[in-house]
Structure formats: structure tokens, C-alpha cells
Amino acid sequence: MSRVSIMADYIIRDARLEDCGEIFLMLKELQEHLKDMDHMTLEEESLKNDGFGEDKFFQCIVAEQKPSGDVKPALVGYLLYCWSYSTSAGRMMVVQDFYVRQTYRTQGTGSALWAHATKVALEKGCREVEWIVHDWNVQAIKFYKKLGAVDMSKGEGWLVYRLDVNAMRSVVATDTVNKQ
Amino acid sequence: MAEFIVRDARVDDCDGILRLIKGLAEFEKKLHLLRTDTETLKRNGFGEDKVFHCFVAEARDHKGTDRPLLVGYLLYVWCFFSLSGRVLYVEDLYVDEDYRRKGVGSALWACAMKVALDKRSAQMQWCVTGWNTSAINFYKRLGSENLGKNEEYISFMLNKDSMKSAYSRISRD
């Protein structure tokens, strides 16, 4: 399903198997940005199997340039999540990866990805979305605070963030990019 | 012969699992935060749209009722770490007080490690409250790596090698 925005020059949609090549490139860009490339052992095949195979267990949303002429529209961002369960929170969405390519930042692309994900989470009855972020990632932290997320821990190196159900509803309500 | 068996949970185990979940919540002094019931467990663990998986330990030779007596459980979910891929994340591990120090925890853990290894997981991860010294000692004996402390929780990890090593040790016992 696509949600088309009139104002933005991208759309947000569910990822497809054929997107894996581009998602893998963006995934590597994200790991470079997080200075973690040395520890990377993931291969593109895993991405295909784990996200689109019979035994899949993650979901992915992508931001794609709007079509222009005959040029195949490029992917410009992605958000990858898993479902989790805790006996205190019930079903939860855990955002594993979130990335927007440099030239598409500050245009609402990130917010649009989060709004799509948050809507799915609410539809599935989730009361929480959780993720982690490096404590030095000031730009990302600012973005998450703007979403209405709260820092759940002040450990060393990693911060755990959470959107509770009220903040989730607020994100979806204030979304202007995704339209039915 | 051990006093218990370990197996995959079934949908009709949900009442028994809920009793154990409450036992864990009480132990962690978080009973007031519990928001699960049999229906939620059935929907999220056994329905078409399930999100968690569960192993249970069942008492052998339990007499008295038709229902099996569940004495422990391990609940896990799958995570995707983009550095390494599939990760088995253990949400809950709990053994009834009367069945501790009989190898129930190890047996449940071995089930989880086997499925993690069979599915070629890069790691297992979980966390534990910082004051739970008997659990921490159990995890250290498994060969887990302490990933550090966040507030009241310590994160632990077993990678492929330490999983294989721990699994073959436990399976021998």
C-alpha cells in the first residue's frame, strides 16, 4: 500500500523483496554513520530471508522518490522493525533501524516513516514503540524528542527510547505526509 | 531421570504460563505492572499473528488433575540486528521455587540455544535486574558476556561460539 503526499517529493510504502539491494546499501551507510562497519557480518541474503522469506521476522518501510520520467525512483530512507512482547507492555514494536539519506533530511522524510510505523503499531494494538540510539547521536536524539519520545535509561553508550500510546497517537495525528 | 520434561508450549498451556508469569512478576516486585491475561497470551503466542515463542518445563508424574503442572517457562522473540542479523531475545525465564536447582533453567535455556543455533542466529541477548545475583551467576556460568548496566538492568549476550559451548555442556549433563 502506498500513501502519497501531495507536498513531498517522496512516498512512504512497505518494502518489497526487490528493494533489498538498495536497503542493504542504506543499511551499510547507516553502519558507517554509526562507526560500526568493522563489526558488520550481515549479508544481503539474510536481509532477503529474514524480511521476505517463509520464516521472516522483520518488517520494513521505505521512503521512495516520486517517479520522474523513465528513471527508476531511488529509495531515500528506511525504517526496519520487529514485533516484541513483554508481559507488562503486551505487543510492542521495536525499531531496529532508521535511516534517511543525507539529501532527504530535514524534509519530513523521517517523520513520515515514523508516522507510518506508528500507525501500524497502533492498528496492531501496541501501547509502546521502543528503540535504542547512541548517546552521541545528537541529531537523532533531537528528532526523537520532537516525536514525543522519552529516554528510558541513562546507561553508558546506549540510550533506550520509548513512545507510549499517547505519544504514538500524537505522532499519527500530526502526520501530514502520509495520506490514505 | 529428571523430575521434569521441557517442550514447546501449546495453546492450552496459557493458564499455566500465566501463573508462572505472575510468579516472575512477584519475584521482580512488578506485579502491579502486569498487563497480560490468558487471551493476550493465546493471541500473541499462538495465533496467526504471533509475536513470541515459548518453552515450558512440565513436572513428570504429576497426579491430581488432568492438566499438566508447568514448573518453568522461557519466552523469547526474534530481533534483527543489522550488524549481524537474526538474534534470539529472551524476554522471560522463570522456574517455580520448588523446582529450582534441579536443572530446569538450564534445560529451558538449552532449548532456546538449540533453536537459536538451528536458525543460525548471530547471538542471544537478554537482560536481568542488577540485584538478581543467582540469575547473574547462572548466566556467567553459561559463558555469557556482560554488555553493561543500564539503570537497574544488566544486559547479557551469548555469541555463536559461546552458545555452542554452553549447549554442548548442558546437553552432556
Contacts between the chains, C-beta under 8 A, distances in Angstrom:
chain1	res1	chain2	res2	distance
A	27	B	82	5.1
A	30	B	82	7.1
A	31	B	82	6.8
A	31	B	83	6.6
A	36	B	83	5.9
A	39	B	83	5.2
A	39	B	84	7.7
A	40	B	82	7.9
A	40	B	83	5.1
A	40	B	84	7.6
A	41	B	83	6.8
A	41	B	84	5.1
A	41	B	85	7.5
A	41	B	122	6.9
A	42	B	81	8.0
A	42	B	82	6.0
A	42	B	83	6.2
A	42	B	84	5.8
A	42	B	85	5.0
A	46	B	85	4.4
A	46	B	86	7.3
A	50	B	80	5.9
A	50	B	85	6.4
A	50	B	86	5.9
A	51	B	80	7.8
A	55	B	119	7.6
A	57	B	78	4.1
A	57	B	80	6.8
A	57	B	86	7.2
A	58	B	80	4.2
A	80	B	80	6.6
A	80	B	82	7.1
A	82	B	77	7.1
A	82	B	78	6.5
A	82	B	79	5.4
A	82	B	80	5.6
A	83	B	51	4.0
A	83	B	77	7.1
A	84	B	51	6.6
A	84	B	52	7.7
A	84	B	77	4.7
A	84	B	79	7.4
A	84	B	89	7.2
A	84	B	91	7.3
A	85	B	44	5.3
A	85	B	45	7.7
A	85	B	51	5.0
A	85	B	52	4.1
A	85	B	75	7.3
A	85	B	77	5.9
A	85	B	91	6.4
A	86	B	91	5.9
A	87	B	21	5.0
A	87	B	24	7.7
A	87	B	25	6.8
A	87	B	34	6.0
A	87	B	35	7.5
A	87	B	36	4.5
A	87	B	75	7.9
A	87	B	91	7.7
A	87	B	92	6.7
A	88	B	25	7.8
A	88	B	30	6.7
A	88	B	33	4.3
A	88	B	34	6.2
A	88	B	35	6.0
A	88	B	36	7.8
A	89	B	35	7.2
A	90	B	35	6.1
A	90	B	36	6.6
A	90	B	40	6.1
A	90	B	44	7.2
A	91	B	44	5.7
A	91	B	51	5.7
A	94	B	79	6.7
A	96	B	79	6.8
A	96	B	80	5.2
A	96	B	81	6.8
A	96	B	82	6.5
A	97	B	82	5.1
A	124	B	49	7.7
A	153	B	150	4.2
A	153	B	151	4.8
A	153	B	153	7.8
A	154	B	150	7.7
A	154	B	151	7.0
A	155	B	148	6.4
A	155	B	149	6.3
A	155	B	150	3.1
A	155	B	151	6.6
A	156	B	148	5.7
A	156	B	149	7.6
A	156	B	150	7.8
A	157	B	148	6.9
A	158	B	150	7.1
A	160	B	150	6.8
